[in-house]
Amino acid sequence: MRGTRLELRSESLRINARRARALSAGAELFAMVKADGYGHGLRFAAQSLRDDVDGFGVAMLDEALQLRSDGVDAPLLLLEGVFDAAELVEAAGAGCELIVHSEWQVELLEKTSLPAPVRVWLKLDTGMHRLGVPLTAVDALAVRLRACGQVSLVGMVSHFACADMLQDALSMLQLQRVRDAAARHGVPFSAANSAAIFRYPESAGSRVRPGIMLYGSSPFPDRTAAELGLAVTHRLSAPIIAINEVPAGDSVGYGSSWQAVRDSRIAVVAIGYGDGYPRHAPSATPVSVMNADNSWRRAALAGRVSMDMITIDVTDLPLTRIGDRVELWGDQVSVDEVAQHCGTISYELFCRMTARPERITS
């Protein structure tokens, strides 16, 4: 076998869920498992977390139905609600809770005969200007929802735009707006994402919605996952399949973008963008190599990422041999560090993984 591996750790997911629980002041914990469980696998994430959370958040009905077919009977929250009457009927039949973010979704609930009662959360646009009803429309739409047969308005919900930022002047205003609307209508509120769980304990409300923290990544640019007490859930590694001696002045890879400034040893690793490793990872992006003496030593990319291979500079690692394992991110190199080198976030690196690496679950 090629030996490119993605290790997924159930216990680490559970550790991170317990961390979120401890920070959430008794609020319900709904784990975000959308986008295939942030690239970990929808079924794997849900089965790992089912005993440590109160429910799951998904982006769309298809994800919810997949969980139901896998035997998950926990409450499910559709974060974008439904898109037409047929989906509404199916979602109600599957026992899904809905977020209602637009007047047209209220109209859908008013006009559609439902096979079962449905719980809904009215989403407010408190300042992010993505999804959510205008603050001026909240009262009228809440009245209309309460007038719908078989519909229960169970809360108000919003989403923080800047809770992960060092300079955040918006989150407290957003929190005040959703909290005030919820109090006015005598219902609970939900606002806290991963960043807010750590940063704004007063935002816990009745339900928190952690995402990236469950998967072992920091929501903050200035604090590591380890500093936040999060466990690594996602470890990507591959073997060295060739080592080349490259004279000073010669270049490596497509476009000759990396040039040896000294006589160098360049190792070829069996992973590339066809496996989900980011093509835009620049030279000097860190990796870690397990040498023959069982020690981990850092190395770095040298040249462009190819579809099936990367090249790394192991000149300063004389013990490196063909077959040695290279960690792209995980225990030795954090996914957040790699993401920073790539000018992106860990969410994208997780979600871009393809089916090619062998999945190893524990």
C-alpha positions in Angstrom: 0.0 0.0 0.0 1.0 3.6 -0.6 1.0 4.4 3.1 -0.7 7.8 3.0 -2.8 7.9 6.2 -5.3 10.0 7.9 -5.7 9.1 11.6 -9.0 10.0 13.3 -9.3 9.8 17.1 -12.7 9.3 18.7 -11.4 9.9 22.3 -9.9 13.2 21.3 -13.3 14.4 19.9 -14.8 13.4 23.2 -12.2 15.2 25.2 -12.8 18.3 23.3 -16.6 18.0 23.8 -16.1 17.7 27.5 -13.9 20.8 27.4 -16.7 22.7 25.6 -19.2 21.4 28.2 -17.1 22.5 31.1 -16.9 26.1 29.7 -20.6 26.4 28.9 -22.4 27.0 32.2 -24.9 24.2 31.9 -26.1 25.1 28.4 -27.1 22.4 25.9 -24.2 21.4 23.7 -25.0 21.0 20.0 -21.9 19.7 18.1 -21.5 21.1 14.6 -20.9 18.1 12.3 -21.7 19.7 8.9 -19.4 19.4 5.9 -18.8 15.7 6.6 -17.9 16.3 10.2 -15.4 19.0 9.3 -13.7 16.4 7.1 -13.5 13.8 9.8 -16.5 11.9 8.4 -20.1 12.6 9.4 -20.8 9.2 10.8 -17.5 9.0 12.6 -17.9 12.4 14.2 -21.5 11.7 15.3 -20.8 8.2 16.7 -17.7 9.6 18.5 -19.6 12.5 20.1 -23.1 11.0 20.7 -22.7 10.3 24.4 -21.1 13.7 25.2 -23.4 16.2 23.4 -27.1 17.0 23.4 -27.6 17.2 19.7 -26.0 17.9 16.3 -25.9 20.8 13.9 -25.9 20.2 10.2 -26.1 22.6 7.2 -28.7 20.7 5.2 -31.4 18.1 5.3 -29.3 15.5 3.4 -26.8 15.5 6.3 -29.6 15.1 8.8 -31.2 12.2 6.9 -27.8 10.5 6.7 -27.5 10.7 10.5 -31.0 9.3 10.9 -30.1 6.4 8.6 -27.0 5.8 10.7 -29.2 5.3 13.7 -28.6 8.7 15.4 -31.8 9.6 17.3 -30.4 12.8 19.0 -31.9 16.2 18.2 -30.7 17.6 14.9 -30.6 21.3 14.0 -30.8 22.4 10.4 -28.6 25.5 10.3 -29.9 26.9 7.0 -33.4 25.6 7.6 -35.2 24.1 4.6 -35.5 25.2 1.0 -38.9 24.2 -0.1 -42.2 22.6 1.0 -41.0 19.0 0.3 -38.0 19.4 2.4 -40.0 21.0 5.2 -42.3 17.9 5.3 -39.4 15.5 5.3 -37.5 17.5 8.0 -40.6 17.5 10.2 -41.0 13.8 9.7 -37.4 13.2 10.7 -37.8 15.2 13.8 -35.4 18.0 12.9 -35.3 21.4 14.5 -35.2 24.3 12.0 -33.5 27.6 11.9 -35.8 30.2 10.2 -33.7 33.0 8.8 -36.0 34.7 6.2 -39.6 35.7 5.8 -40.1 33.3 2.9 -39.3 30.4 5.3 -42.0 31.7 7.7 -44.4 31.8 4.7 -43.5 28.2 4.0 -44.4 27.2 7.5 -47.7 29.0 7.2 -48.7 27.3 4.0 -47.4 23.7 4.5 -49.3 20.9 6.2 -46.8 19.1 8.5 -46.7 15.4 9.4 -45.4 16.2 12.9 -44.8 19.2 15.1 -41.6 21.1 14.4 -39.4 23.2 16.7 -38.0 26.4 15.2 -35.4 29.0 16.1 -35.8 32.4 14.6 -32.4 33.7 13.4 -31.6 37.3 13.8 -29.3 39.4 11.8 -27.5 41.1 14.7 -24.7 42.6 12.6 -23.0 39.9 10.5 -25.4 40.5 7.5 -25.3 37.0 6.2 -28.4 35.0 7.3 -31.0 36.3 9.7 -34.2 38.4 9.7 -33.8 42.2 10.2 -34.2 43.3 13.8 -37.1 45.5 12.8 -39.0 42.4 11.6 -38.3 40.1 14.6 -41.5 40.9 16.5 -43.9 40.5 13.6 -42.3 37.3 12.4 -42.3 35.8 15.9 -46.0 36.4 16.2 -46.6 34.8 12.8 -44.5 31.7 13.8 -46.5 31.3 17.0 -49.7 31.4 14.9 -48.6 28.5 12.8 -50.1 25.1 13.6 -47.7 22.4 14.8 -44.9 25.0 15.0 -43.1 25.8 18.3 -40.9 28.9 18.5 -38.3 27.6 20.9 -35.7 30.4 20.8 -33.8 33.2 19.1 -30.4 32.5 17.5 -27.6 34.5 16.0 -24.0 34.0 14.9 -20.9 36.0 15.9 -18.9 37.6 13.1 -15.8 38.6 15.1 -15.5 36.5 18.3 -12.2 35.0 17.0 -10.6 38.4 16.3 -8.1 40.1 18.6 -9.9 43.4 18.1 -13.6 42.6 18.5 -16.0 45.6 18.8 -19.1 43.7 17.5 -19.7 40.6 19.5 -21.1 42.3 22.7 -23.5 44.3 20.6 -24.6 41.2 18.7 -25.1 39.4 22.0 -27.2 42.3 23.5 -29.4 42.3 20.4 -30.2 38.6 20.4 -30.6 38.4 24.2 -33.0 41.4 24.2 -35.1 39.9 21.5 -35.3 36.6 23.2 -36.2 38.2 26.6 -38.9 40.2 24.9 -40.6 37.1 23.6 -39.9 34.9 26.6 -37.7 32.4 24.8 -34.0 31.3 25.3 -31.2 32.4 23.0 -28.3 30.6 21.3 -25.2 32.5 20.1 -21.9 30.9 21.2 -19.6 29.3 18.7 -16.2 27.8 19.6 -14.5 31.2 19.9 -17.3 32.6 22.1 -17.3 29.5 24.3 -13.7 30.4 25.3 -13.9 34.2 25.2 -17.5 35.2 26.2 -19.0 32.9 28.8 -21.9 35.2 29.1 -22.9 34.2 25.6 -23.7 30.6 26.5 -27.4 31.1 26.6 -29.4 27.9 26.6 -27.4 26.3 23.8 -23.8 26.5 22.6 -22.8 25.4 19.1 -19.1 24.4 19.1 -17.4 23.5 15.8 -13.7 23.8 15.2 -12.7 23.3 18.8 -14.2 19.8 18.8 -11.8 18.9 16.0 -8.7 19.9 17.9 -8.0 23.3 16.3 -7.9 26.7 17.9 -10.4 29.3 16.9 -7.9 32.1 17.7 -4.9 33.2 15.7 -2.8 33.9 18.8 -3.6 30.8 21.0 -2.7 27.3 20.1 -5.0 24.3 20.5 -2.7 22.9 23.2 -2.9 26.1 25.2 -6.7 25.9 25.1 -6.6 22.3 26.4 -7.8 20.7 23.1 -6.7 17.2 21.9 -5.5 16.4 18.4 -8.2 14.6 16.4 -6.8 14.6 12.9 -3.3 13.4 12.0 -2.1 13.2 8.4 1.1 11.4 7.5 2.8 9.7 4.5 6.1 7.9 3.8 9.2 9.0 2.0 9.5 7.2 -1.3 12.7 8.7 -2.7 15.7 10.8 -1.7 17.6 12.8 -4.2 21.0 14.6 -4.0 20.5 18.1 -5.5 23.6 20.2 -6.2 23.8 23.8 -5.1 22.2 26.0 -7.8 19.8 23.3 -9.1 16.0 23.7 -8.6 13.3 21.3 -7.5 9.7 20.8 -8.7 7.3 22.5 -11.1 8.2 26.0 -12.1 11.7 25.6 -10.6 10.4 27.7 -7.7 12.8 26.4 -5.1 16.6 26.5 -5.7 19.2 24.8 -3.6 21.6 27.3 -2.0 23.9 24.4 -1.0 24.3 20.8 -1.9 21.0 19.4 -0.6 19.2 16.1 0.2 15.6 16.3 -1.0 13.1 13.7 0.1 9.9 12.9 -2.0 6.8 12.2 0.1 3.8 10.2 -1.1 1.2 12.9 -0.7 -0.1 15.8 -2.8 -3.1 17.9 -3.6 -4.8 14.9 -5.0 -4.9 13.7 -1.4 -6.1 17.0 0.0 -2.7 18.5 1.0 -3.0 22.2 0.0 -1.5 22.9 -3.4 -0.8 26.5 -2.3 1.4 25.4 0.6 4.6 27.4 0.1 8.2 26.3 0.4 9.2 26.4 4.1 5.8 25.0 5.3 6.8 22.7 8.2 6.6 18.9 8.3 8.0 16.5 10.8 10.1 13.3 10.0 10.4 10.2 12.1 14.0 9.2 11.7 15.6 5.8 12.2 16.4 6.6 15.8 12.7 7.1 16.5 13.0 10.8 17.0 10.9 13.4 15.3 12.8 16.1 13.5 11.3 19.1 11.6 11.9 19.7 7.9 10.2 21.9 5.4 8.7 21.9 1.9 11.0 22.6 -0.9 9.2 23.4 -4.1 5.6 23.3 -5.3 3.1 20.7 -4.2 2.3 18.2 -6.9 -0.9 16.1 -7.3 0.7 13.0 -5.8 3.9 14.1 -4.1 5.7 16.8 -2.2 9.4 17.4 -1.8 11.0 18.3 1.5 14.5 19.4 2.4 16.1 16.8 4.7 19.7 18.1 4.3 20.0 18.6 8.1 18.5 15.2 8.9 21.3 12.8 7.9 19.5 9.7 9.4 16.5 10.1 7.1 15.8 7.1 4.9 13.3 5.9 2.3 10.3 4.6 4.2 10.5 7.1 7.0 7.1 8.5 8.0 6.4 12.2 7.6 3.7 14.0 9.5 2.1 16.8 7.6 0.0 17.9 10.6 -1.1 16.3 13.8 1.0 15.7 17.0 4.3 17.3 15.9 3.1 20.0 13.6 -0.2 21.6 14.4 -2.8 22.0 11.7 -3.1 25.6 12.7 0.6 26.2 12.0 0.3 24.7 8.5 -2.8 26.8 7.8 -1.0 30.0 8.8 1.8 29.2 6.3 -0.9 28.5 3.6 -2.8 31.7 4.3 -5.9 29.8 5.3 -7.6 28.2 8.3 -7.7 24.7 9.6 -11.4 24.3 8.6 -10.4 24.4 5.0 -7.5 22.0 5.4 -9.8 19.5 7.2 -12.6 19.8 4.6 -10.4 19.5 1.6 -9.2 16.0 2.4 -10.0 13.5 -0.4 -10.9 9.8 -0.2 -7.4 8.7 -1.2 -5.6 8.6 2.2 -6.3 5.5 4.2 -8.6 6.3 7.1 -7.5 4.8 10.4 -9.9 5.4 13.3 -9.4 4.8 17.0 
